[in-house]
Amino acid sequence: MQITQQSENGYFNIIMKGDFTFDANVPFRDVLDKLAKPDAGVIVIDLSGVEFMDSAALGMLLLAHERAGRNARTITLKGARGHVKKILQMARFDQFFVME
Amino acid sequence: MYDEISDDVYKLPILVVDDDAVYCELVHYTLSLKGFKNVYCVYSGEEALEQLDAFRPDLIIMDAKLPGMSGMECCRRIRLDRKNNAMPILFHTSVEKENICMQAFAAGATDLIVKPLLADELYARVKVHLQNHSLHQHTIKYRERVANELESARQLQLSILPQPAEIEGLRKSRGLDIASYFRPSSELGGDYWGVKSLPKDQTVLWLVDFSGHGVASAIHTFRLHSYLMEIVEHSAEHTMSAINDKLGQMVMRGQFATMFYGVVDTGRNILHYSCASCPNPIVLPAKEPPFMLDGTGLPLGICAQNYERKTIPFREGDCLILYSDALIETRSSSEQFMTEDDILAYVKDFRFEAAEQIKDGLLKLFRQHAASAPVDDLTLCVVKRVAHSALEGRSIRRFFG
């Protein structure tokens, strides 16, 4: 799993590539720390490069939602497709995230 | 210096093998002076082998050149016994020639001490090898203990799943033919399924999958089992909401469970159910093509939520197939996942088979597909309503049998 972080023009983009599974928990921890900061900006997690996601990844997204929520921010999940899109829909994650 | 190592190391038995009684005495004296309390001496290789079981040493100091059986030969024989594989055997030789070193290591020596004896060197080597050996033994014992405890926990986990007598009872009382498969990815898993009969022809069935796997998830399955046994009832949506509230208090943030909870009503020929993000269950009706139920729903334990109840006809001969996500989330050698459509296409030919055959068929399909063992827990549960005629035939055969 490759995670790229970009902060520009008030946006905080987190671009995920590869399989989003438990193995991503170490690099994702850094993302979680930044999401909790008041100056995080508009948060967008780009999932267009993610082929596969498991329940551990859903858990990490829930933690991200919780961290961003501390500053009343909502996270946008962008570009989910195929299996990833289906899993997010099945878990009704549109209740927590803006889906794009 | 003594404080650096545990006092226990000084109590470990050390065996000195040397035909030179004076040398033996010198080693004994030196080690005793340093605090080692159990140093024994023997004077030949033959005697060392004879006394090995009596002394059970944790370290041997052996002369390379013994009369009769050589030190090399004695060492080789000691190593033949697997339980002595890790025991440190230190050779002491009067000359440090390369060929003697190589011969000693080839015979199974752990280290060499060169004569004449230097007390500090002897102490340093004995200490380091005993410490290593002691740590090694501790690690082995720890692993054995953990393995035993995990095995006990695994048995406990199997014991909360429906037992054969219960399943046979449901066949007789409710006409339900049930087959299952449960395989955690390690000793313990986060999957849990169950079945329980309620009054008025109703039978409850559930399959839960906690996020993650291993010990922490397994503990959640135990806790949920205790809770479920108290609250199981005929309303799927109420039970699901109650479990959601309970898990909200039980699991940590970022953890959750997915679940199917269904009630088969054999009197009214229906199945009503609620789903919390479970893999889409498959229905294999007796007279129609198979189809999928929608497993959509918020996973349990995240936030307060009302769950939806849905109802479908479920008549004699109809079959319901539940599975955990490992079935459709394990890659093939060409990196593909098995889809629900693959499963639907496969099971349509199993319409007239018993639950056991349907389960075995699905496992066969999975094993043909999967490139390796699943990294997640795999559970399958097949519940089929037995046709009335089949039940009758069974009882008649029994009557005449």
HADDOCK unambig.tbl for C-alpha pairs under 7 A between the chains (distance, minus, plus):
assign (segid A and resid 55 and name CA) (segid B and resid 211 and name CA) 5.46 0.50 0.50
assign (segid A and resid 56 and name CA) (segid B and resid 211 and name CA) 6.13 0.50 0.50
assign (segid A and resid 56 and name CA) (segid B and resid 212 and name CA) 6.16 0.50 0.50
assign (segid A and resid 59 and name CA) (segid B and resid 254 and name CA) 4.14 0.50 0.50
assign (segid A and resid 59 and name CA) (segid B and resid 255 and name CA) 5.69 0.50 0.50
assign (segid A and resid 60 and name CA) (segid B and resid 254 and name CA) 6.04 0.50 0.50
assign (segid A and resid 62 and name CA) (segid B and resid 254 and name CA) 5.45 0.50 0.50
assign (segid A and resid 63 and name CA) (segid B and resid 253 and name CA) 6.67 0.50 0.50
assign (segid A and resid 63 and name CA) (segid B and resid 254 and name CA) 5.28 0.50 0.50
assign (segid A and resid 90 and name CA) (segid B and resid 277 and name CA) 5.29 0.50 0.50
assign (segid A and resid 90 and name CA) (segid B and resid 295 and name CA) 6.69 0.50 0.50
assign (segid A and resid 90 and name CA) (segid B and resid 296 and name CA) 4.12 0.50 0.50
assign (segid A and resid 90 and name CA) (segid B and resid 297 and name CA) 6.08 0.50 0.50
assign (segid A and resid 91 and name CA) (segid B and resid 277 and name CA) 4.90 0.50 0.50
assign (segid A and resid 91 and name CA) (segid B and resid 296 and name CA) 6.05 0.50 0.50
assign (segid A and resid 91 and name CA) (segid B and resid 297 and name CA) 5.49 0.50 0.50
assign (segid A and resid 91 and name CA) (segid B and resid 298 and name CA) 4.86 0.50 0.50
assign (segid A and resid 91 and name CA) (segid B and resid 299 and name CA) 5.94 0.50 0.50
assign (segid A and resid 92 and name CA) (segid B and resid 296 and name CA) 7.00 0.50 0.50
assign (segid A and resid 92 and name CA) (segid B and resid 297 and name CA) 5.97 0.50 0.50
assign (segid A and resid 92 and name CA) (segid B and resid 298 and name CA) 5.34 0.50 0.50
